């Protein structure tokens, strides 16, 4: 994915109203009086399970153990075992998750490993077959587990933003347009030209160029929104955005 600081995704970073963040969801979920935060937190966990699964596989755990570890970790997170130690002032949400996983590995896995797979908790279920199939096509490189986690965090974030853009296009009856120009939005090169796409959709080339410009802007806004959900302030959002591009360049 050919993203760079000059890409439209970065344009206007830090503008607009700062949204409810993932930290807000975590802190709300820790409050027994909150309603709906548990479902939101489960959705959040689903966004991070694969980066943590890859992290564990790169640390040398087998596929079965990595699945067990990730499953049990999120089950405990969802049951609020770890929410009491969450502190939004200590850094990014991904850093909190990685630190909590290390805490889990160091102090609690022996007890969890003695249980049957699944541990009797049913709060959160991973797609185990999908996780290992995805891991098998991971590039063979020498990145450390921490770097691999950051890389998967970055690509997962971009994938989520693109998925939301796809949903918006489909709801606006622009699904065919999106499917034709999707690869152009992050700056990738493809085999089809603007002229060819225009001919396929029976619209003008200028209209295609304008549509791509608008979709890139929307994609950028969605990427920034995804980042804003994961930090505690607009300043951290800008720092995290820059870090995302640095991770993808490595």
C-alpha positions in Angstrom: 0.0 0.0 0.0 1.8 3.1 -1.2 0.8 5.6 1.4 3.0 8.6 2.3 2.7 11.9 4.2 1.9 13.5 0.8 -1.1 11.2 0.3 -4.6 12.8 0.7 -5.2 10.6 3.7 -3.1 13.0 5.7 -4.8 16.1 4.4 -6.6 18.0 7.2 -5.3 15.7 10.0 -6.4 16.9 13.4 -9.3 18.9 12.2 -12.9 18.5 13.4 -14.6 17.3 16.5 -12.6 14.7 18.5 -14.8 11.6 18.8 -15.5 9.2 21.6 -12.3 7.2 21.8 -11.5 3.6 22.4 -10.1 4.7 25.8 -13.5 6.1 26.5 -15.1 2.8 25.8 -12.6 1.0 28.0 -13.2 3.3 30.9 -16.9 3.1 30.4 -16.9 -0.7 30.3 -15.0 -0.7 33.6 -18.0 1.1 35.1 -20.6 -1.5 36.1 -23.3 1.2 35.7 -22.6 1.8 32.0 -24.9 0.3 29.4 -23.8 -0.8 26.0 -20.1 -0.4 26.7 -19.6 -4.1 26.8 -20.8 -4.6 23.3 -18.7 -1.7 22.1 -15.6 -3.2 23.8 -16.2 -6.6 22.2 -16.3 -4.9 18.8 -13.0 -3.2 19.7 -11.4 -6.5 20.7 -12.3 -8.0 17.3 -10.3 -5.2 15.7 -7.2 -6.1 17.6 -7.3 -9.9 17.9 -5.3 -10.6 14.7 -2.4 -8.2 15.5 -2.1 -9.8 18.9 -2.3 -13.3 17.4 0.5 -12.5 15.0 2.5 -11.1 17.8 2.2 -14.3 19.8 3.1 -16.5 16.7 6.2 -14.4 16.1 7.2 -14.9 19.8 7.3 -18.6 19.1 4.0 -19.9 20.3 2.3 -22.6 18.3 -0.9 -21.9 16.4 -3.0 -23.7 19.1 -1.3 -21.9 22.0 -1.5 -18.5 20.3 -5.3 -19.1 19.7 -5.7 -20.1 23.3 -3.8 -17.2 24.6 -5.6 -14.6 22.4 -8.9 -16.1 23.3 -8.3 -16.1 27.0 -6.7 -12.7 27.0 -9.7 -11.1 25.4 -12.2 -13.1 27.5 -10.5 -11.7 30.6 -10.5 -8.2 29.2 -14.1 -8.4 28.4 -14.9 -9.7 31.9 -13.2 -6.6 33.2 -10.3 -8.4 34.8 -7.8 -6.0 33.2 -9.9 -2.8 32.9 -9.0 -1.7 36.4 -5.4 -1.1 35.3 -6.4 0.9 32.2 -5.0 4.4 32.3 -5.5 6.6 29.2 -2.7 8.9 30.4 -0.1 6.1 30.0 -0.2 6.1 26.2 -1.9 4.7 23.1 -4.5 2.1 23.3 -2.4 -0.4 21.3 0.4 0.1 23.9 -2.1 -0.7 26.7 -3.2 -3.8 24.9 0.4 -5.0 24.3 1.4 -4.3 27.8 -1.6 -6.1 29.2 -0.8 -9.1 27.0 2.7 -9.2 28.4 1.3 -9.0 31.9 -1.0 -11.9 31.0 1.8 -14.0 29.6 4.1 -13.4 32.5 1.6 -14.0 35.4 -1.5 -15.6 34.4 -1.1 -18.0 31.4 0.1 -21.0 33.5 -3.3 -20.9 35.3 -5.2 -20.4 32.1 -3.3 -23.1 30.3 -4.5 -25.7 32.9 -8.0 -25.2 31.8 -9.6 -26.8 28.7 -9.5 -24.8 25.5 -12.0 -22.0 25.8 -11.7 -21.9 29.6 -15.5 -22.0 30.0 -15.7 -18.3 28.9 -18.0 -17.6 26.0 -17.8 -13.8 25.8 -15.6 -13.7 22.7 -14.9 -16.3 20.0 -12.1 -16.2 17.5 -12.2 -17.6 14.0 -9.3 -20.0 14.6 -9.1 -21.4 11.1 -9.1 -17.9 9.6 -6.4 -16.7 12.0 -3.9 -19.4 11.0 -4.7 -19.2 7.3 -4.0 -15.5 7.5 -0.8 -16.0 9.4 0.5 -18.5 6.8 0.5 -15.8 4.1 2.4 -13.3 6.3 5.6 -12.3 4.6 8.7 -14.0 5.7 10.8 -11.2 7.3 13.0 -10.6 10.4 10.7 -8.1 12.1 10.5 -8.4 15.9 7.1 -9.5 17.4 6.6 -5.8 18.5 7.2 -4.6 15.0 4.9 -7.2 13.5 2.2 -6.2 15.9 2.5 -2.6 14.9 2.5 -3.5 11.2 -0.7 -5.6 11.6 -2.2 -2.8 13.7 -1.6 -0.3 10.9 -2.9 -2.5 8.1 -6.0 -3.6 10.2 -6.8 0.1 10.8 -6.5 0.9 7.1 -8.6 -2.2 6.2 -11.3 -1.1 8.7 -11.4 2.4 7.2 -11.7 1.0 3.7 -14.4 -1.4 4.7 -16.4 1.5 6.1 -16.0 3.4 2.9 -17.1 0.4 0.9 -20.3 0.2 3.1 -21.0 3.9 2.5 -20.6 3.5 -1.2 -22.9 0.5 -1.3 -25.5 2.3 0.7 -25.2 5.2 -1.8 -25.6 2.9 -4.8 -22.0 3.4 -5.7 -20.7 -0.1 -5.1 -19.7 -0.7 -8.8 -17.7 2.6 -8.8 -16.0 1.6 -5.5 -15.0 -1.8 -6.8 -13.4 -0.3 -9.9 -11.4 2.5 -8.2 -10.7 1.0 -4.8 -7.0 0.3 -5.5 -6.5 3.9 -6.5 -7.6 5.4 -3.2 -4.4 4.7 -1.1 -2.2 5.5 -4.1 -1.6 2.1 -5.5 -1.1 1.5 -9.2 -3.3 -0.8 -11.1 -3.7 -2.2 -14.6 -6.8 -0.2 -15.5 -6.6 3.4 -16.6 -9.0 6.2 -15.8 -10.2 6.0 -19.4 -10.8 2.2 -19.1 -12.7 2.6 -15.8 -14.8 5.4 -17.3 -15.7 3.2 -20.3 -16.6 0.3 -18.1 -19.0 2.5 -16.1 -20.2 4.5 -19.1 -19.3 7.8 -17.6 -16.7 10.5 -18.5 -13.1 10.3 -17.5 -13.3 13.6 -15.7 -16.2 12.2 -13.7 -14.1 9.3 -12.6 -11.2 11.5 -11.6 -13.5 13.7 -9.5 -15.1 10.6 -7.9 -11.6 9.2 -7.0 -10.7 12.6 -5.5 -13.8 12.6 -3.4 -13.4 9.0 -2.3 -9.8 9.6 -1.3 -10.9 12.5 0.8 -13.5 10.3 2.5 -11.0 7.5 3.0 -8.6 10.0 4.6 -11.3 11.2 7.0 -12.2 7.6 7.9 -8.5 6.7 8.6 -8.2 9.7 10.8 -11.4 8.8 12.6 -10.1 5.3 13.2 -6.9 6.7 14.7 -8.8 9.2 16.8 -10.8 6.4 18.4 -7.5 4.8 19.6 -6.0 7.8 21.4 -6.9 10.3 24.1 -6.3 13.7 22.5 -6.1 15.4 19.1 -2.3 15.8 19.6 -1.9 12.1 20.1 -4.0 11.5 17.0 -1.6 13.5 14.9 1.4 11.6 16.4 -0.3 8.3 15.8 -1.1 9.2 12.2 2.6 10.0 11.6 3.5 6.7 13.3 1.2 4.7 11.1 2.9 6.0 8.0 6.3 5.3 9.5 5.3 1.7 10.3 4.1 1.2 6.8 7.3 2.6 5.3 9.5 0.2 7.3 
